Structure formats: C-alpha cells, structure tokens
Amino acid sequence: MTTISASDVNKLRQVTGAGMMDCKKALVEAGGDFDNAIELLRKKGQKISLNRADRQAHEGAVIALTSADNKSGVIVELNCETDFVAKNQDFVSFANEIANLALTQKPADIAALKALKIGSLTVEQRIMDEMGKTGEKLDISSYEKLEGENIVPYIHAGNRIGVLVSLNNTPSSANQVAGKDVAMQIAAMNPIALDENSVPDDVKQREINVGKEQAIQEGKPAEMAEKIALGRLTKFYKEYTLVNQEFVKDSSKNIKKMLADTEQNLAVVGFKRVGLGA
C-alpha cells in the first residue's frame, strides 16, 4: 500500500482547496500520483454537479467591469447555493477572474465564456473544481456586454446588482460621476427601457388597454377613455423609462435634464442591469 505523507496531503490541499480528508483519500486512490489525485477531486466536483442538478443556486456575486479605455464593459453573474459561500473572498475572486476573462476575450455568450481557458483548464472545468471545494452547485447564469464611447460600471450592495451605462461623450471627470449616478439610479429603480421610443409595442398597448379599462370602470365616457389612457401612458414613461425618471438625488429634474446640466449634449445611449437571482 502506498504511503501518503502529510506534506503530500497538504500540497494537494494547497493546490486544489479541497479538504484534508478528501485530499488524502484522492492520493490513496491514485496510488500517490499527484496529477491523478487532482483529476479524482475534479471528478468529485462533477459528481456534485450531477447530484445537485435540481438544487437552486440563487445566491452568488454579480461583477461589472470596464476596460481601461472605457470602451467596453461586461457583467457576469456567478451563482452558488448559499450566502455563506457567496460572501467568501475566494468565491468573489473567482467571479472577478471570470469577468476579467470575459472583458478581454469578448465571448459571444455564456457557452463560449465557459469554453475559454483560465490557465490549462476551461472556465467550466474550473467551476467543477470550485464545486468540489464548496460542495455547492455553481453556475454562470448571466453574461452581458456593452461597447461604446464611454462605459461606466457600478456594483451595488455586496455584488448583488451590476450595471453598465453607455454615455455618448468622451470620458471626463464630470461625466464619469454623472454616469455613476445614472448607474445607481438604474440599480435602484430598475427602468424597463431607455426612453419612450425603446418601450416594446406590446408593453405600450398593454398599458393603453389597462388605462382604458380603468377609465371605463371609473365611470368615464368611452370616447374619453382613449385620451385618459394616453395620459396615463405618459405617466408610465416617467416612472419606468430611464431618461424620464425623476433623478433620485434631485427630484426637481429627470435623468435627461441632470445629464444636460452636467455636460453639453451628454446623454445615455444604452445600459445593462443584472440583479442577483433575477
């Protein structure tokens, strides 16, 4: 029988992050072969994945990053099962590692992101390894990217919401501050669209129909219902479209006016928002 030293077990633990007993069992099963022991621990992670396929992984970390020139940005949501794991610094660091890879490589979608390599392993294989360490189901559930003249990132409340805002003007100290304010607004108010022109037609029609029905139920004449519904649609735009929303830091102006006051011609041209478990 192969003798497994404490230093071998400790070395494997340092490399993999797995528990001492798991490392010892893997080395014994692998006959002392270090690489085979690592593969056995990885397979343990795969087994956990299969055993926990039906488990809900709604905790985790949302990471929003931009490139040094502010021309591109990404949001990645890495999920786990418990808040305990989500707050672990190793887990957050791993989520950041994946987000940085997405930022530099610009994969098309989550599947392409998982196929990218960190060192000698794919992201998917690394996720399996981390599952072996944590004993929880892990997965990437969201991946968004945005490119433009000036992308501003924001991460809200312990990595629970990530936002990217695309501004039209070249980056400056003033518009970077304004961009962060807009991103915080998006995190808090969760607008459904940039402006009234960006609201899907089916949503507009739904709101008009609801407005008509409410007006009729309130006893308004049918011929007035359409006008009343259109008025309520305008109110809907003020509440649910970004540039028309009241600025949370100064309710005397909306987001469009706040940006115009900050810098000439400054405007939001797009945004992305990812909320944990949404």
C-alpha positions in Angstrom: 0.0 0.0 0.0 1.3 3.4 -1.0 2.4 5.6 1.9 0.9 9.1 1.8 2.8 11.7 3.7 1.2 14.7 5.5 3.3 17.0 3.2 1.8 15.4 0.1 -1.7 15.9 1.5 -1.0 19.5 2.4 0.5 20.2 -1.0 -2.7 18.8 -2.7 -4.8 20.8 -0.4 -2.9 24.0 -1.3 -3.3 23.4 -5.0 -7.0 22.3 -5.0 -8.5 23.9 -1.9 -10.2 20.6 -1.1 -10.5 19.3 2.5 -7.6 17.3 4.1 -9.5 14.0 4.2 -10.7 14.4 0.6 -7.1 15.0 -0.5 -5.8 12.0 1.5 -8.5 9.7 0.0 -7.7 11.0 -3.5 -4.0 10.4 -3.1 -4.6 6.9 -1.7 -6.9 6.1 -4.6 -4.5 7.5 -7.1 -1.6 5.5 -5.6 0.2 8.6 -4.7 0.1 10.1 -8.2 -0.4 13.8 -7.7 -2.0 14.6 -11.2 -4.4 11.6 -10.9 -5.4 12.7 -7.5 -6.3 16.2 -8.8 -8.3 14.5 -11.6 -10.1 12.4 -9.0 -11.0 15.5 -7.0 -12.2 17.2 -10.2 -14.5 14.2 -10.8 -15.8 14.7 -7.3 -16.9 18.1 -8.4 -18.6 16.6 -11.5 -20.4 14.2 -9.2 -21.6 17.1 -7.0 -22.8 18.8 -10.2 -24.9 15.8 -11.1 -26.2 15.3 -7.5 -27.2 18.9 -7.2 -28.6 19.5 -10.7 -32.1 20.1 -9.2 -30.8 22.4 -6.5 -31.5 26.2 -6.7 -28.4 28.4 -7.0 -29.8 31.9 -6.4 -27.0 33.4 -4.3 -23.7 34.4 -5.7 -21.9 37.5 -7.0 -22.5 39.9 -9.8 -19.4 41.6 -11.3 -19.4 44.6 -13.6 -16.1 45.7 -15.2 -14.9 48.0 -17.9 -11.8 48.2 -20.0 -9.1 50.8 -19.2 -10.2 53.0 -22.1 -13.9 52.7 -21.0 -14.9 51.5 -24.5 -16.2 48.1 -23.4 -17.8 46.5 -20.3 -19.2 43.2 -19.1 -21.4 41.9 -16.3 -21.1 38.3 -15.1 -23.3 36.6 -12.6 -21.7 33.6 -10.9 -24.2 31.7 -8.7 -24.0 29.4 -5.7 -26.5 28.0 -3.3 -25.8 29.8 0.0 -25.0 33.3 1.1 -22.1 31.8 3.2 -20.3 30.8 0.0 -21.3 33.9 -1.9 -19.5 36.1 0.7 -16.4 34.1 0.7 -13.5 36.1 -0.8 -12.2 33.1 -2.8 -15.7 32.9 -4.5 -15.8 36.6 -5.2 -12.2 36.5 -6.6 -13.2 33.6 -8.9 -16.2 35.6 -10.1 -13.9 38.5 -10.9 -11.4 36.2 -12.6 -14.2 35.0 -15.0 -15.4 38.6 -15.6 -11.9 39.8 -16.4 -11.6 36.9 -18.9 -14.9 37.9 -20.5 -13.8 41.5 -20.7 -10.6 40.7 -22.6 -11.8 37.8 -24.8 -15.4 39.1 -25.5 -17.1 35.7 -25.9 -20.4 35.7 -27.7 -22.4 34.0 -25.0 -22.3 32.0 -21.7 -21.4 28.8 -23.6 -18.5 30.5 -25.3 -17.4 32.0 -22.0 -17.4 28.6 -20.3 -15.2 27.3 -23.1 -12.5 29.9 -22.5 -9.4 28.8 -20.6 -8.0 30.0 -17.3 -4.5 28.5 -17.4 -4.8 24.9 -18.6 -8.5 24.5 -17.6 -11.7 25.8 -19.2 -13.9 28.0 -17.2 -16.4 25.2 -17.0 -13.7 22.8 -15.6 -12.7 25.5 -13.1 -16.4 25.8 -12.0 -16.4 22.0 -11.5 -13.2 22.3 -9.3 -14.8 25.0 -7.2 -17.9 22.9 -6.7 -15.6 20.2 -5.4 -14.2 22.6 -2.9 -17.5 24.2 -1.7 -19.9 21.3 -2.0 -22.4 23.5 -3.7 -23.9 23.9 -7.1 -22.1 26.7 -9.0 -23.0 28.2 -12.4 -22.9 31.3 -14.6 -26.4 32.5 -15.1 -25.9 35.9 -16.7 -23.4 37.5 -19.1 -24.0 40.9 -20.6 -21.6 43.1 -22.6 -21.7 46.7 -23.8 -19.5 48.7 -26.0 -19.5 52.5 -26.8 -17.7 55.8 -26.4 -17.9 55.9 -22.6 -18.9 52.9 -20.5 -19.4 53.4 -16.7 -19.7 50.4 -14.4 -21.4 50.1 -11.0 -21.7 47.2 -8.5 -24.4 47.6 -5.8 -24.7 46.2 -2.3 -22.3 43.4 -1.9 -22.2 42.3 -5.5 -26.0 41.8 -5.7 -26.6 44.1 -8.7 -24.3 45.0 -11.6 -24.9 47.9 -14.0 -23.2 49.2 -17.2 -24.1 52.7 -18.6 -23.1 53.8 -22.1 -22.6 57.6 -22.4 -22.1 59.4 -25.7 -19.4 61.9 -24.7 -15.7 61.2 -24.3 -14.8 60.2 -20.7 -14.3 63.2 -18.3 -14.3 63.5 -14.5 -17.7 65.2 -14.6 -19.5 62.7 -16.9 -17.9 59.7 -15.0 -19.5 61.0 -11.8 -22.8 61.6 -13.6 -22.6 58.1 -15.2 -22.2 56.5 -11.8 -25.2 58.4 -10.6 -27.2 57.1 -13.5 -26.0 53.6 -12.8 -27.1 53.9 -9.2 -30.4 55.1 -10.4 -30.7 52.0 -12.7 -29.8 49.7 -9.8 -32.4 51.3 -7.5 -35.3 52.0 -9.9 -34.8 49.2 -12.5 -36.2 51.0 -15.6 -37.6 48.8 -18.3 -36.2 50.9 -21.2 -34.0 53.9 -22.0 -36.9 56.1 -23.2 -40.4 56.0 -24.6 -39.2 55.0 -28.0 -37.4 52.0 -26.5 -40.5 50.6 -24.8 -41.8 47.5 -26.7 -45.0 48.0 -28.6 -46.8 45.2 -26.8 -46.0 46.8 -23.5 -47.3 50.2 -24.7 -50.5 48.5 -26.0 -50.9 46.7 -22.7 -50.7 49.9 -20.7 -53.2 51.7 -23.0 -55.6 48.8 -22.6 -55.3 48.9 -18.8 -55.7 52.6 -18.9 -58.9 52.4 -20.9 -60.4 49.7 -18.7 -59.6 51.7 -15.6 -61.2 54.9 -17.1 -64.3 53.0 -18.0 -64.5 51.4 -14.5 -64.2 54.9 -13.0 -67.3 55.9 -15.0 -65.6 57.9 -17.7 -67.3 58.1 -21.1 -66.0 55.6 -23.6 -65.0 58.4 -26.0 -62.7 59.9 -23.3 -61.1 56.6 -22.3 -58.5 56.7 -25.1 -57.3 60.2 -24.2 -57.2 59.3 -20.5 -55.3 56.1 -21.3 -52.7 58.1 -23.3 -52.3 60.4 -20.4 -51.6 57.5 -18.1 -49.1 56.1 -20.6 -47.1 59.4 -20.3 -47.1 58.9 -16.5 -45.9 55.3 -17.1 -43.0 56.6 -19.2 -42.0 58.9 -16.3 -41.9 56.1 -13.9 -40.4 53.3 -15.9 -38.1 54.7 -18.6 -34.7 55.8 -17.5 -34.2 59.3 -19.0 -37.8 60.3 -18.0 -37.4 59.1 -14.4 -37.0 61.7 -11.6 -33.4 61.8 -10.5 -33.3 60.1 -7.1 -30.7 62.6 -5.8 -32.7 65.7 -7.0 -36.4 65.2 -7.7 -36.6 68.6 -9.3 -35.1 67.2 -12.5 -35.2 64.0 -14.5 -32.2 62.0 -15.7 -32.2 63.7 -19.1 -32.1 67.1 -17.5 -29.4 66.1 -15.0 -27.1 64.9 -17.8 -27.7 68.1 -19.8 -26.8 70.2 -16.8 -23.7 68.2 -16.3 -22.1 68.5 -19.7 -23.2 69.8 -23.1 -25.0 67.2 -25.2 -24.4 64.4 -22.6 -26.8 61.6 -22.9 -27.3 57.9 -22.1 -27.3 55.7 -25.2 -27.7 52.3 -23.6 -27.5 50.3 -20.4 -27.4 46.8 -18.9 -28.5 45.7 -15.5 -28.2 42.3 -13.8 -29.7 41.6 -10.4 -28.7 38.5 -8.4 -31.2 35.7 -8.9 -33.5 37.7 -11.2 
